[in-house]
């Protein structure tokens, strides 16, 4: 399992790359990598990013 970055901007880059290249949904990414979806969304929202289900990425 890959190490999840703690810096929100590195985390954003990591998650969006995984969503683009490997996962069709945020739920599948969280399930496969054993990441708590609420924690992920809260962490990235605190840095000013919001998940778009339609685009399958944070921005």
C-alpha positions as CSV (number, residue, x, y, z in Angstrom):
1,X,0.0,0.0,0.0
2,X,1.4,3.4,-0.9
3,X,2.2,5.9,1.8
4,X,-0.5,8.6,1.9
5,X,1.0,12.2,1.9
6,X,0.2,14.3,5.0
7,X,0.7,17.6,3.3
8,X,-2.7,18.7,1.8
9,X,-1.3,19.8,-1.5
10,X,0.7,16.6,-1.9
11,X,-2.4,14.7,-0.9
12,X,-4.4,16.5,-3.5
13,X,-1.9,15.6,-6.2
14,X,-1.7,12.0,-5.1
15,X,-5.5,11.5,-4.9
16,X,-6.2,13.2,-8.2
17,X,-3.5,11.1,-9.9
18,X,-5.0,7.9,-8.5
19,X,-8.5,9.0,-9.5
20,X,-7.4,9.8,-13.0
21,X,-5.3,6.7,-13.6
22,X,-6.8,3.9,-11.5
23,X,-10.1,4.6,-9.8
24,X,-13.5,5.5,-11.3
25,X,-14.9,6.7,-8.0
26,X,-13.7,8.2,-4.7
27,X,-15.3,5.3,-2.9
28,X,-13.3,2.7,-4.8
29,X,-10.1,4.6,-4.1
30,X,-10.8,4.9,-0.4
31,X,-11.9,1.2,-0.1
32,X,-8.9,-0.1,-2.0
33,X,-6.3,2.1,-0.2
34,X,-8.1,1.8,3.2
35,X,-8.5,5.6,3.5
36,X,-11.4,7.1,5.5
37,X,-13.4,9.1,3.0
38,X,-14.7,11.6,5.6
39,X,-11.1,12.2,6.7
40,X,-9.9,12.7,3.1
41,X,-12.7,15.1,2.2
42,X,-12.4,17.0,5.4
43,X,-8.6,17.3,5.1
44,X,-8.8,18.6,1.5
45,X,-11.8,20.8,2.2
46,X,-9.8,22.5,4.9
47,X,-7.2,23.3,2.2
48,X,-9.9,24.8,-0.1
49,X,-10.6,21.8,-2.3
50,X,-13.9,20.0,-3.0
51,X,-14.6,16.7,-4.6
52,X,-16.5,16.7,-7.9
53,X,-18.3,13.4,-8.5
54,X,-19.0,14.4,-12.0
55,X,-15.3,15.1,-12.8
56,X,-14.0,12.5,-10.4
57,X,-11.4,14.8,-8.9
58,X,-10.8,17.4,-6.2
59,X,-10.6,21.0,-7.1
